[in-house]
Each structure stands twice: as structure tokens, then as C-alpha cells.
């Protein structure tokens, strides 16, 4: 079995002072994203450098965090990356301020404060895992005080009982303040304040009902910030509301009271270790990885690009909706997640890009496609023609698939060798037909012959069964993986791209 090299041990004596808070709630729908993002933007307005972090695998909220902070949004998920990497990744996100993850944003300065948005309810984590990967788990791992956001629209004094239960449930979690959200009136919020007073947990602010500070949603949650031209204007309004309604100085006192963090910041180069694929005879070859972006492909972790760059690759974004060709010199293609189902007609209308991707995959260009990328590489999506590198058709499904996975690579691919074990997650409301592992699931497409026989092998297998497709130079799957937790994936993909770049390099005279 192939496993990832362990991260270098951190010195037990190394401790870093980093102001930080976790923004949590008793359950989904209480306003965590509104308050967390508003706090990020409001604190930034005061001149502070702010880093945004998200508990869990979600891609959409970090997009809003990036808009609020001017820095890449980061994820902290113990299932995806392991408990031992949570503090290092938090420190890395707080320290890396300039252009991290290929985002081209940031000031280059370390963060004065890190704001960590929770997931679901404070104690909700991996089903069957007793709170593993919950907001409380991350708060305990990082020793971070919690600001609890509570929707009070349907209760008054009962809110105190909810907060008391949240505060006393786990002694490893410290609720340091409360934000009351969706108050109906001052009289209403004052009643809640009086009930909370005996608990000794300060009320940091009150937000009234305000439809102007909510983001539109669709079948997988909020509409990504990159798809909303008005998002910046809405965020500016939200920052003003938060600054006027929440005691920012009190929030910063709580954040600065967080204990120092032990260990060193995560480093892409250190994570790759001695297995970096650019060491050897072809050090001067820097393969170019084309990374899909634009409105249809907004999902990827910032560390993905950082690991590719640390592996000796150069990274160039391209927009499958607008660009008619891949970047010159493309030696590898990364198609991340997003909403191609929303943009299917426009993707299909860009026939030059469809032809470019067909030609690239047929020519053996290493291609990794996650979820949205899988749909794009299918023959069709909801009846609309797509790339056709995978002989399967995709369509919207009646049920949502949302689950953490522990998966094993079925066969060798451009991403992993057979037997490689990874942790990941699935989040989609589409299905492909034929499914992975079914007879006839092939990797050829119209007018282009298959490169390795009539069928495609599944990419992964887990307790849920086979999933995804491996065909020639293509690895396409619904499974999302966080490469910071599995840097060997980045190293293998970069190595495959390097071989292609070396083969295509003009002969020396």
C-alpha cells in the first residue's frame, strides 16, 4: 500500500501567538456564515489583516471568506487532512497572505486575527464518529474560543437554556461570547439578554432581521461568490451592519486571549518531502498544469495549487466557459468542483474548448477531474453534449449524495497507485450512467479511439462501492480529496505531467 510521507515533526518548544476565534451555532441556519463573513469584513475595515477558515469540506463559504479578507479561504477538516495537520494548516493560512493557492490575492502580511467558521451545529461531526471533525473538535484541537451565533427569532428566555447546554456539554470547548441573530425588536433581544446574564457569557452583539444580508442558495447550498456580481456590494452592506451591531473590540479581546499554538506552520515543500518529482535529471522541466476556473469551476482547496507549485509545476488558470483553448504548453489538466449543471448550455456552446479537451485527453495529457470535472468529461450532462472523454452520461438526480469516504484506489492512475488509501467527501445531486464498474463504461469518445481498450476501471472503492473512472491518462471521480492530507497525490500527478512535458520538449541541439 502506498501511503503519504509524514509531515516533519514540529518542535515541542515552538509556540506561536495567533489571535483567533471560532464562529459556531447550535445548528445550521442560525447565521454562522453571515456573522463569520461579516466579522471578517468588518475587522478588515478597521485595518486588521484577517484570515478566513472553514471547518469541514465546504468550498462555497471560503469563497465568501476570500472576498471578505482579500486572502484565500482555507479549510480545516480532521477527516480530510488528519488531526495532526489542523494546527499547522491554521498557522499556514494565517501566515500566508500573498497569492497563496494561485489566487493572486493577499497583502503578503501575516494575519492579525484568524476567524474560523464552523460547520452545522457546534457538536455535529462525522456520522458515527462521536463528534469527529465537528466544530467543537477543531476548536478543541486549536484551543480556540467560540463565539456562538444563536437565531432568537422563535424564542426568548429559552435561548439561555440552549446556550447553557452548549457551554456545559464539553469542558474542552469554551464559549466566550454570544451573538443574537434575527432579533424581532430591542424589547425581544433585551429579554434574551436578561435570561443570559446569570450564565456569565457576554452578549457581543445583536443583529436584527435583515433580508439584505442573506446570500441566495441553490441545490448544494449558497450560490458561490464568484457567480454573484453583486456579492461585493452585499458584503460591504453586511460589514457595516456587523460593525454597528457587534462589539468588535470585545471580539478581538477574546481572540487575543487564545493560547499560543504549538508547532510549525504547514509547508507544501515540507509535506512533499524527499519524494518531490522534480528532483532528478529533468530539474529544468517545469510542467504547466491547466487549472479550470471561472463561474462553473469554483471549487478547489488553496493548498492544491501550492502543492503543485512546490512539486515543480507552473499553474495556469483557464475558464471552460470563455477560453477557446488550453494554455500553451499544457502538460496536465486539473478540473475541480463547481456547478457545471447550472452552466451546461454555455459549456456546450464553447465547442473550441470541448475539442481542445478531447484532443488533450486523447493525446495522453494527465487529467484529474473531481465531481464537476467528472460531469464535464462525460458524453453529456442533462442531455447537453460535453467533452466525451468518459463514455457515460450525467444527469440531475432526485437525491443528494453527501458523505465522508475512506477510499482505496482500484488501479494505477495518473493520481494514485493501486492500493493508495485516502479520505475524501462526496457532495452532489447528479449521477452518471453507466456507473463506475459497470460493463461498457468506456473512455473513448465520438471520433476519437480509446487509448487503452474498451473499458474504464473504477477510480476508487469504499464501503459505498466502486466510484469514478480511470481511463488512460484520465482520473475522473465524484470523490473530493484535500491534497494537504495526501500530498502523494500531488506528487504523482506532477510526476506524470513532468513525463509528458519532458517527452514534448524540443530536442536539444
N, C-alpha and C positions, 0 to 999 in steps of 0.2 A: 504494500500500500504506500502511495506517495503522500507525504504529509508536508505541511509548511514548516520552514525553519522557525524555531522560537525566536521571539524578539530578544535582543540583548538584555541581560539583567540590569536593572536600574540600581544605582547606589542607594542603600537604605538611608544614607545621611542626606541625600539630595531632597530638599523640600522647596516648593515654590509657593509663594503667596499669590493667590489669584482670587480676586473678588468674584463672587458668583451667587446666583440664586436659581432655584428650580421653580417654575410656574406650573402648578398642578391643579386638579379639581377632583371632586367626589365621583364624577362620571363624565362621559363625553357630553358635549352640548352645553356645558356651563360657561364657555367662553375663554378657554385656555389660549387658543390661537389669537383671539382678539387682544387679550391682555398682554400675552407674551410679546407679540409683534408690536403692539402699541408701546410697550415699555422699551423695547429695543430702539424704536424710532424716537421716542421722547427723550431717552437718555442720550442718544446720539446728538439730538438737538442742543443739549447742554454743553457739547464739546467733548464728551467722553467717547473713547473708542470702545465699541461694543461688538462682541462676537455672539452669534446665534447658534444654538444647538438644539437638536430634537431627539427625544427619547423614542426609540423604535425605528422601523424601517422606512417610514413615510418620506416621500420625495417632495410633496407639494408644499408643506409648511416651511421646509428650508428655503424654498424659492421666495416666499414672503419674508423670511428672515434676511435673506441676501439683499432684498430690496430695502429693508429697514436699516440694515447695518452698513451696506456698501462692502460687505465681505461675503465669501462663500458660506452658505449654510452648511452645517455639519450634523451628522447623525451619531448617536451614542446608543448602541444596541448590543447588550451582552450576548444575545443569541447569535447575532451575525459575526461579531468580532471576538468574542470571549471576554470574560470579566476582567482579565488582566490587562486588556488594552483600553478600557474605558477611561481611566485617568490619563494615560499617555495621549489618547486622541483628544480629550478635552483640552489638555495643555497645548497640543499641537494647533488645534483650532483657534485657541486664544492667542497663540504666538504668531501664527502665520497670517499676516494681514495683507499681503500684496500679490494678487493674481493667482492665489492658490487654486489648484484644481483646474487650471486653464480658464478660469472665469474672467481673468483680466480686470478684476476689481479689487479694491482694498488700498489702504494707505501705506502698507508696509510696517505699521506700528503695532505693537502688541496690544491686546485688549485691556482696557481699564476694568471692564466687568464682562463676565460671561453670563448670558441669560439662557437657561435650559428649559425648553418647553416640554412638558410631559406628554404622555400618551394615555388615552382612555381615562379611567379612574385612577387615583393615586396608587392603589394596590393591585391593579389589574395587569397581569402579565401573560406569559405563555400558558395556554390552557393545559392544566395538569401539572404545571411547574411550580405551584405554590408561590406565585408572585415573581418568578424568574423573569427578567427583562422588563419588569414594571418600572414605573416612575420612581416608586419607593426604593426599588432595588438600585437604580442608578444614583438616587440621592444618597443612599447609604454607602455605596461604593466610593462616591466622591466627597462624602462628608459635607453635602451642600444643603443649606437651609431652604425650606419650602415656603413659598407664598401660595396660599390656597385660594383659588378663584371659585366663588360659590354663586350660582344662579339663585336669587332670592325671590324670583317673580311669583312663586306659588306658595310661599311660606313666610313666616316672620320669626317668632321665638323658636320654632323647631330647628331653624338653622343652627342655633347654638348646640343642639344635641348632635347634629351632623358633624360639626367642627370638632366637638369634644371626642366623638368616636374616632374621627380621622387622626386626631392628635395623640390619642392614647393607644391606638391599635398596635403600633410597632415602636418600641423605645429607640430604635436605631434611626428613626425619622423625626426630624424636628420641624414642626410647623411654626414658622417665625412671624407670620402675618397673614391677614385675610383681606381679599378684595371682594367687595359685594358687587355683584353684577346684575343688571336688569332690574334695578330698583324702580318701583312704581311711583314713589314720591319720597320727599325728605322725611315725612312722618313715618312711612314704611321702613326706610333704612334706619331711622333712629330707634325704632322698636327692636330691630335686629341688633343694633349696637348695644343696647341696654342688656339684651339677653346674653351677648358675648362677653360683656365686661368682666364677669366673675372668672372667666377662663384665663385671663391674663395674656391673651393673644391679641395683639393690636390690630385694629381695622386700619389698613393702609390707604383705603380709598373706596369710593362708591361710584359706580357707573350707572347712569340711568338707561332706560330703554332708548335705543337709538338705532333705527334700521340702517342708517348711513354707514355704520361701522361693521357691517357684516359682508362677507365675501360670497358671491354666488357659488353654488355647488352643482355637481352632476353625479353620474353613477358611481364614481370612485372617490367622491369627496369634493373638496373645494376645486374650483377652476384654477389652474396654475397661474401664477402672477404673470408669466411670460405671455399668456394668452389674453391678458386684460390690459388694453392700452390705458385704461383709467385707473389702474392699480396704484400708481404712484400718487395720484391725486387723492384717492381714498385713504391711502396710508398717511398722507400729510394731515388729513382731517382727523384720523384716529390718533396720531401723535399729539395733536392739540387737545383732544378730549382727555387722553390719559394724563398729560401734563397738568391739566386743570383739575383732574379728579382724583389723582393718586399722589401721595406724598413721596416724591422721587428721592428726597434726602433720606427719608426713613428706609426706603428700599435699599439705597446704597449703604446705609449703616448696617443693615442686615447682611448685604452681600460682602462687605469688607470684614465682617465678623466671622466669615467662613474660615476654618482652619487651613493651614498650608497643606498643599498636596505633595505626597511623597512620590519620588520617581522622576524620570525624564520624559520630555515630550516625545511623542511618536515621530519617527522619521521614515520616509519612504525608502531611502537608501539603506538604512539600518535594517528595516524589515525584510528587504530583499537579500541582505547578507551576501555571502560569497557566491550565491547562485545567480548573480546578475548576468543576463545573457549577453551583455555587450563586452564581457571580458574575454579576450582571445585574439584570434588572428584578424578579426574584422572590426576592430575598435572604431575605425573611422566611418563605418557604415552606420548611419542614424536613420532607421526606417521611419517612414511617415505613416502615422495612424490617422485615418479619417474618422472623426467622431461626429455622429449625427446630432444635430441641434435644431433650433427653430421651434415653432409652436407645436409641432407634432411629436417632438422627441425632447422633452424637458427633464426626463428622469435619469440621473446618474449621481453617484456619490463623488464628492470632490476629490477624494483620495484615489479614485480610479485613474484620473489623468496624472496625478502626482506620481503614482507608481509606474505608469508607462514612461513618463519623462525620466524617472530615476533608473529605469531599465535601459536607458539609452535611446529611447524613441523621441521623435518630434511629433507633436499633436496638432492637427488642423481641423477646425470645425467645418461642417458643411450642413446646409439646410435642404433636406429632401423635398421640401415644398417649393423652394425658389431656385436652387442651383441646378444647372443642367449637366454638370459633370463633377466627378470626384476631384479632389485636389491633385495637382500634378505630383506624380511620384508616389501615389498611394501604394503602400505595401501591406496594409492591414486596415480593416474596417470594424468599427465598433458602433452598433446600433442599440442604444439603450432603450429605456422605457418611455412611455408617454401615452398619447391619445390618438393613434392613427385612425381609429374608428370614427372619430369626430371629423377628421380631415381626409377621409378616404378619397373622396371625389377629387380634391385638389392634388393629392399624392398621385392618383392615377393620371391626372391631366398632365403631369410633368413627365412625359414619355421619354425625353432625353435622359433623365436621371434613372428611370426604370431600366433603360437599355444599358446605361453605364454600370449599374449594379449587376445586371445579368451577365454582362461581359466580364466584370471583375471576379465574380464568384465562379464562373465557368473557367476562368483562367487560373484558378487556384489561389486567389488572394485570401489570406486568412480572414475570416469574418466571424465575429461574435455578436449574436443578437439575443437580447433579453426582452421577453414579453412583447412590447410594441414592435421591436425589431423582428421577432418571430412572425408577427402578423404581416409586417411589411414584406417579408421574404416569401410568404405564401403565394399561391396562384391568384387568390382573390380574397377580398375582405368585404363581407356583406354583399357579395356579388360584383364588386368593383375590382377590375384587374389590378394586381400588384406585381411584384418583381418576378415571382415564379421560380426562385431558386430552391424552394421546397415544394414538392408535389402534394400539397394539402390546401384546403380551403378553410378560411376563418370566418366566423360569424358571431354576432352577439348571442349570448346565452341567457337563459331565464334566471340563472342563479349566480351569485357572486362566489368566487373562489378566493378565500382569504385564510392563509395558514403559514405557519413556520414549517420549514422542512429540514430534515437531515438526509442528505442525498449522497449517492455514490455514483461516480462516472462509470458508465456501462462499457465504453470502449475508448481507445485513444482518439483524441481530437486536437484541434488547434488550441484548445483551452486547458485540457486536462488529460492525464494518462488514465487508463482504465484502473479502477480501484481508488482513485482520489476521492476522499470524503470531504464534503463541505456542508456548511449550514447556510440556509437561504430562506427566502419567503416568496410566496405567490400572492398576487393581488390582481385579479382580472375578472371581467364579466364577458369573456369571449371563450370560444372553444374552437379547436382545429379538427378537421375531418379529412382523411383518416387520422386518428390519434396516434401518438407515439407508440411504436412497437407493432402497429397493425400491418398486415400484409399489404403491399402495394404502396406504402408510404415511401415515395422515392424522392430523389434530389435533382432530377432533371427538370427542365422547363421547355416551353414551346420553342422549337427551333434550335435548342442547344442540347447536345447529347450529355447524358450523365457521365461524370468523371470517374466513378468508382463502382459501377454495377447498378443493378436495378432498384436497390432499396436503400433506405437510410436507417441507421441504428438509433435507438433511443439515446438521448444525451445523458440522462440521469435516471436512477431508480431510487425510490424511497418507500416508506410504508404505504404511500398513496398509489404506488405502481410506477411504471415507466413514464417518462416525461421528456419532451423535446426531441430534437433530431440532430444527428451527426451525419453529415454527408460531405465527403471530400474535404474541402477547406472551410466548410460552414459548420458552426455550432450554434443552433437556434433553440431557445428554450423559454418557457414561462418563468423559470426559476431566476430570481434576482439574488445575486451574491454581492457581498461587500468585500472587495479585494484587500482591504486593510486586514481583514480577518484571515484571508487566504492569499497571501502575496505570491505564492507559487503559480496561481492562475495568471497573474500579470506577467510573471517571468516567462512562462511558457508561451503565452500569446506574443510577447515581444520577441522571443526567440524565433518563433515561426515567421513573424514579419521580417526579422533580420535575414533569415534564409532567402526569403523572396527578394528582398532588396539587394542582397548580395548577388543572386542569380541574374537580376535585371541590370546590375551595374555595368556600365560600358567597360569593355576590356581595356586594360592599361597598355599603353604603347611602350 
